[in-house]
Amino acid sequence: MATDRRGGQRGLSLMELILSFGLFTLLLVILSQALFDSSKLWRRVSGKTDSEFQLRKALMRLRGDLLEADIGQFRTNANPPAVWFLSNQAPPSLGSPQDPTTYIPQYNFDGTARWQRQVLYYLIKPADHDAVAGMSCPGSTSSADSICPHKVLIREEVDENAPPGTDPTNVFAAQALSDLTAFLNAPTALNVAPMVTGQVVRAELVAINLLYLNVTVGPPGQPEEVDVDLRAVRLVDAAHNSQIGSADLGTSPYTIQYPLTVVPEN
């Protein structure tokens, strides 16, 4: 309040009111921008953390299996993206603890790998995609596209000679690879338990919310090399800046790409 010449108080002048209002508006703009930037940073960090966690889980699992793969018995599928190979990893031999989660390499007396399992990885949209993702992906027409970022990575162990109900801790007699299309099934409610039937002796949901998978055998000069291209999207961040489910996200600013190169040891 200003004071007049008689010592009394008078109201704010028009100029003082304009100045006060301007300062208040400036402060409000600064606070709003700070809040917006904080929210944007949280979305970026949260989305990046979630996506990288799923990518790391998937690649660590793939790498462990690919190291024990038979490069001579190696197949891929385009839609859905899949890779299938023989592995010499199996539970410990008789007389040791039969822990189905602790596998060790198996070898013949001459030192060559003794193939034990058929291992299958594939990327697919859940059967109840809209319920799982909480939205639809109308632009996505297959599990091979780079539009839907809600795909899941499934891992199966297959024994084509196994009768129903085979104990997965048994040592499998691996066969040469055959047709894999019968095993490329989409889970419902992210539940893979129903897949364990007949020749599928184990099934695992490795990672969720993935966008793209491509597995190739290395260039002509390095045929023993396996290259993996796995991608995921920062969903929280992308949801505010792009049309998830209709735009191609293969090379978007919100897509994280993790490459992996493995040389099988067998």
NULO-496234 format. One record per residue: residue in one letter; x, z, y of N, C-alpha, C, O in turn. Coordinates in steps of 0.02 Angstrom, whole numbers, plus 50000, padded with zeros to 5 digits. Each point is the difference from the previous one (the first is absolute). Last residue first. Example, Ala and Ser with C-alpha at 12.3 -4.5 7.8 and 13.67 -1.06 7.14 Angstrom:
<sites>
S506425035449888500425000350059499615003750055500255000850055 A499904998849659499555000050059500455000050060500525003349999 
</sites>
This chain:
<sites>
N514804852446273500014997849931500114992549995500034997349945 E499725015350262500625002049967500054997749928500535000749969 P498204988650262499895003949939500655001249963500434995749996 V499235000750265500334996449946499925004149936500335005149992 V498324993050261500215003949942500344995349951499764994449987 T499195008450284500364995749954500285004349944500345005050012 L497674996050200500385003449949500334994749955499684995249979 P498905009050282500274995849946500395004349951500265005350017 Y497714999350170500545003149963500244995249946499644999049951 Q498795001350294500244996349941500605003649969500495001350034 I497245002850141500665002449980500194996649935499625000049952 T498544995350267500184999449930500725002249988500464998150036 Y498324999050176499815006449968500195000149926499845004849964 P500424976250186500425005450026499885006749966500405004650006 S499144972749852499755003150062500475005450025500425002449962 T499534981149841500575000850046499785003250066500304998750052 G498124999249766500644999249965500605001350043500495003149977 L496984997550054500465005250023500704999349970500405004650006 D497154981050058500575000149955500535004850028500224999250056 A497105003949993500624996750024500545000449947500045004949963 S497865005349996499854993050015500624996250023500054994049989 G499935029549949499524997249953499824992850014499674996949959 I501175018350238500175001349931499444997149955499415001150012 Q501374994150240499404999549959500185000749927500124995149965 S501225016350252499904993849964499375000349959499695005349992 N501125013150146500304994250034499904993449964500174994850028 H499205028249903499845000050072500234993750035499874999050059 A500545005349708499275000350008499804999750074499444998050016 A502865003449911499724993349999499254999950012499734995350029 D501455025549951500204996450060499664993250004499754998050053 V499925015049755499725003750058500154996450064499574999650044 L501344991549753499284999350006499725003450062499594997150036 R502704991549888499865006350035499265000050018499814997850054 V501144988049733499804999850071499915007050027499745004449966 A501834982649825499425004250015499894999950075500434997950039 R501104988649742499805001150070499385004550005499574999949956 L502634988949876499415004350002499845001750073500465001750038 D501164982449786499785000150070499345003950002499494997549977 V502774998449845499325002650011499875000150075500415002550039 D501394985949761499855001550071499275001950008499564996649975 V502545001549825499285000350012499885002250072500255005250022 E501894982849818499775004250055499244999650008499714994649993 E501784992549858499885006749973499725004850053499885005849985 P500814971050054499375000349963499845006949973499445001349979 Q502134986950205499945006949976499355001049962499565003650023 G501044975350071500675002749989500005007049973500515002349974 P497434986650085500334996849942500695002849986500205000549942 P498155016450183500174992950010500394997249941500235003849958 G498205017549985500474998050052500164992650003499774996249958 V497865013449959500675000349971500474996750050499824995050032 T497885016950051500314993849977500665001649967500345004950016 V497195006150099500595001449958500264993449974499634996049972 N498595015550226500264993949971500645001749963500465003050028 L497245008550115500525000849951500224993149975499584995849984 Y498815018550223500284993949971500555001849950500385004750010 L498195011950112499764993550023500214994249956499604995549985 L499805032849983500534995050005499704993250017499424998749986 N499615025049963500044997150068500624995650009500385000750048 I499935015849751499394997450029500144996950069500555000750027 A500845005849719499955000450073499354996850024499714995849965 V500765008949799500655001250030499955001150075500315004650027 L498134998749747499904997650068500645001750039500105005950017 E499624990249708500195004450055499844996550067500154994150008 A499635006049694499834996750064500135004950056499885006049994 R500564989249715500085004150059499814995950061500114993950002 V499584997149784500115006949979500145004850058499955006149992 V498844969149937500285003450059500075007449982499505003549994 Q499504981849850500714998550005500335003150062500625000450003 G497105009849938500274994549961500754999350007500375004649984 T498775008850210499604998649941500304994149963500284995550031 V499855016350214500405002049942499564999349938499665004749980 M499484991650239500424994449979500395001649937500234995449965 P498355020550156499644995549954500424994149976499814996849951 A501145018850212499925002849932499624995349953500194999449942 V500354998650302500294995449951499915002549929500204996649953 N498685005950309500065003449935500254995049948499654995349983 L499635002150258500715001349990500135003849934500505003649994 A497364987250068500125006650029500725002349988500135006049992 T499574974349864499435002350040500135007150022500195004349960 P501564973949967499715006649989499395001350044499924996850052 A501044979249840499965003950062499695006849986499505000449965 N502004982649866499345002650017500035004250064500485003750011 L501014980849818499995000250073499315002250025499614995950025 F501124999249743500185006750021499965000950076500135005550024 A499504973849852499515004749975500125007150026499565004349996 T501944977150050499395000050041499495005149976499615002550041 L502664991049868499895006450034499345000450036499825005450025 D501454981549749499554999150057499855006750033499795004749966 S502394996649902499484994949989499574999650063500245001250055 L502395008549852499454999950047499514994449984500204994549980 A501235018049829500124995150052499384999650045499445001049978 Q500825022149906499954993149977500184995350058500055002150058 A500435025549865499864995050051500004993049970500434998449958 A499095026649952500354994149974499844994150047499494996749991 F500565031050065499634993849990500454994649970500604999950010 V499265028249982500464994550016499654993449983499794999049943 N498795023250129500324996649944500494994750025499924997450056 T498595015750083500675002849991500364996849940500595001249990 P497104993850078500514996750042500695002949994500484997150026 D497465000749790500345005250038500554996850043500454997049972 T497274990249945500715001049984500305005350046499904999950061 G497764990349925500175007149996500725001449983500175005749982 P498904970749947499705004550049500205007249989500025002449944 P501744980449966499285000949989499725004550054500385003450034 A501854980249985499745006950000499255000149986499624996450032 N502014984949998499845001849931499675006949995499865002449946 E500914987950261499514995349973499845001349927499544996949973 D501225018050240500244999149932499484995749965499465002449983 V501235005350289499604996349951500364999749933500594998549997 E499225014750260500434999149942499574997249945499475002749983 E500294997350304499745000949932500564999249949500474996250011 R498915007450275500524999349949499705001549932499675005249990 I499494987250280499865003049934500604998849955500314994650001 L498985005650277500494997849951499895003949935500045006149999 V498224986150215500335005449963500494997149950499884994549973 K498844997950282500124998849929500385005949969500325003950034 H498824990850201499775005849960500124999149925499665003249960 P500594981650244500555004749994499835006149957500355005150004 C498894967150030499765006749984500585004949991500434998849956 I500164979150098499475001950046499765007149988499975004050046 S501634979549840500295005250043499515001950055500205001150058 D499454988849673500054998650071500345005650038500135005449972 A499304993849788500644996850017500074998850075500544998250023 S497515010449858500515005250005500684997250016500495003850006 S497204984350081500355001449937500505005650010500135002150056 T498434989850119499674996649944500335001349933499734998249948 S499915011750324500425000349940499634996949941499465002249983 G499625001650239500444994249999500434999649939500344995049989 P498105023250058499644993749987500454993949997499824995049969 C500315031649995500514995150019499714993049988500184996849951 S498765030050097500044994049960500574995650027500225000750057 M499455027549939499864994050039500044994049953500205000749942 G500375021249988499565001950055499854994350046499765001050056 A501585000849731500324998750064499585002450059500265001050055 V498925001449720500665003050002500314999450070500285004950026 A497644984649931499925007349995500675003650006500055005250032 D499934971149962499695002450062499915007650000500085003250052 H500834985649750500434999950059499685003250061500315004350032 D499384995249709499535002450051500375000650067500015005350031 A501244986749792499364996949984499465001950051499574996050016 P503025003250059499565004149959499334996549988499764996350043 K502444989049995499505003650040499575004349955499814997749946 I502804995949995499314997749995499555004050047500145005750016 L502524989249864499685002050063499304997150001499914994049990 Y501945013049798499604995050036499665003150061499835005950001 Y502054997549769499825002150068499574994550031500154994049992 L500785013849744499644995450044499855003450067499725005550001 V501854996149751499815003350063499704994850047500294994650010 Q500315010149714499834994850048499745003650062499515003749997 R502275006749812499354999650033499934993650039500484996950021 Q501475008949839499505004849979499314998850028499495001449968 W503154987349966499424999550043499425004249972499834999549941 R502875002550047499444999849952499355000350039499815005350025 A502874986550039499385003650017499494999149945499924994649972 T502715004749969499514996050036499365004050011499865004849964 G502095002949910500035001050072499514995850040499945001050060 D500355001749693500514995650028500055000450076500384996350031 F497995016149843500665002349981500564995650029500555002450010 N497184998450129500154998849930500725002449985500375001850045 Y498045008950155500484994849983500074999449924499905004849963 Q498535006250265500084999649927500464994149984499924994650028 P499545023050200500134993349972500115000449924500315004749975 I498075013350142500724998549998500104993149971499584997649962 Y498345019550161500214994549957500754999150005500305001450052 T497635016250011500734999950001500254994849950500075001549941 T497635003950086500204998450067500774999750007500254998150052 P498535007949745499854993150017500214998050070500004994050016 D501015024049802499695000150066499874992950023500474996250012 Q500385017049769499624993850010499625000350066499385000650000 P503015011349901499345001250031499654993450015500284995650031 S501395003349767500065001950070499315001250029499504998049971 G500764994749808500435005850002500135002450070500275005450009 L499164969049953499755005649961500515005750000500604998949995 S499664985550214499914998849929499745006249965499975005450030 P499464989850232500575001849958499844999049926499425000149980 P499194984450185500105007349992500595001449955500214995749962 A499994981550165499505002949955500105007549997500525002550021 Q500474971750089499875007050013499455002549954499494996649990 N501384980650033500265004049945499945007550014500295004049964 S498224972650114500435005550021500255003849938499645000549951 L499114974150140500155004849948500485005250027500414998650043 F497754987650113500654999649968500055005149944499595004649995 W498844983850227499945002749933500664999049964500284994550001 V498275004150257500644999049965499965003849934499765005749998 A498474984050217500185004449944500684998249974500244994450008 P497565000050182500735000249993500195005049946499785005750001 P497824983149971500345004450048500764999949989500234998449945 N499654984050050499395003150026499625003449943499704996749958 A502564994350011499894998850071499405003850027500045003050054 N501865003149746499334997150008499864999450074500225004250040 T502064998449773499645001850061499334996550001499884995249964 R502265013149850499474995550022499685002650064499985006150013 F502194996449793499795002050067499484995050024500144994150004 Q501775010149811499285000449985499665002850063499875006050005 G502444991150000499824994249960499264999849982499744994849981 I501305023450133499944994350046499804993649963499744995350030 D499775030849918500324994449966499904993850044499444997350003 A500645029550086499614994349977500424994949962500625000050006 E499855021850116500015000049927499634994049971499845000049940 L500325003550295500695001049978500054999649924500524998149973 L497365001450136500344993650000500725000649977500284995349971 D498355024350055499804996049942500404993449997500204997949946 G500165016850237500175003449939499844995949938500385000049952 R498954991950261500724999649990500215003249934500404997249962 L497335004450110500194993349977500744999549984500204997249949 R499015022850146499744999249932500204993249971500214999549943 M500355004950280500385004449956499784999349928500415000049954 L498374988450212500654996949986500455004449956500374997449959 A497465010650110499944994049959500684997249981500124998349942 K499775020350206499765001849933500004993949954500255000349944 R500224995950283500565003349965499815002049929500384999149953 L497944991950187500504994949982500585003149962500234997149950 Q498115017350136499734996049945500514994749977500084998849940 F500495014050249499955004449941499764996149939500285000749946 E499754988850265500675000449970500015004549939500384998949953 S497604999150170500184993749969500685000449965500074997749944 D499165021250181499584998849941500224993649963500065000149939 T501025005050266500175004949948499614998749936500285000149946 K499244986850245500654998349972500195004749943500264997949948 G497775006550176499934994049959500654998049966500004998049942 S500035020250208499605001649942499934994049954500085000649939 V501044996450267500395004249955499615001549936500284999749945 R498624988050224500574996349975500395004049948500174997549946 R498025012750167499774994849954500584996349969500004998649940 W500505017250226499775003349938499764994849950500155000549940 L500454991950274500605002049962499805003349934500314998949949 K497984995550201500304993949973500615001749957500094997149947 S498865020350170499574997749946500294993849967499974999349938 S501125008950251500085004849945499594997849940500225000449943 D499574987350256500654998849969500125004649940500274998049950 F497785005350179499974993549965500654998649963500004997949943 L499895021150195499595000949941499964993649959500035000249939 A501084998950266500395004149954499615001149935500294999849946 Q498634989150229500514995749971500425003949949500184997349947 S498225014750175499674995449954500504995549965499954998749940 L500815015950229499815003749940499674995549949500125000749940 I500434989950268500615001949964499845003649935500294998649948 V497934996250198500274993949969500625001649959500084997549944 L498975019850182499564998349944500264993849963499984999649939 L501115007150259500135004849946499594998349938500255000549944 L499344987050250500664998449973500175004649941500264997749950 T497775006750169499934993949960500664998149968500034998049941 F499965020150208499645001749939499934994049954500095000649940 L500844996050273500465003849958499685001949934500324999749947 G498334989650213500514995549975500495003449953500184997449948 F498195015350166499694996049947500514995349969500004998949940 S500695013650245499895004449942499704996149942500215000849942 L500064987950263500655001549970499925004449938500334998849949 I497764996350177500244993949968500665001349964500114997749944 L499015019750186499584998949940500244993949962500055000149938 E500975004650269500195004949949499614999249936500275000749945 M499144986050240500654997949974500245004849945500284997849950 L497745007250165499904994349956500674997849969500034998349941 S499835027350127499894993750035499914994349950500155000949941 L499205025250010500534995049995499814993750038499434997950002 G499465024950086500044996149938500584995150001500304998750052 R499855024450089499584994150001500084996249935500485001349963 Q499925025350150500184994849952499514994250007499415001050012 G501495017450186499524999049945500244994449953500494996650014 G500585010450197500175004149942499524999349942500115003049948 R499934984850268499705006650007500135004449940499715005449995 R500984971550015500365003750052499715006950011500355004250028 D499374985149725499914997450068500335004650051500275005249982 T500374989249750499775005350047499934997050069500464996650025 A499424993449699500355000050064499705005450045499435002149989 M500684996549732499595000050059500435000050063500505003750003 
</sites>
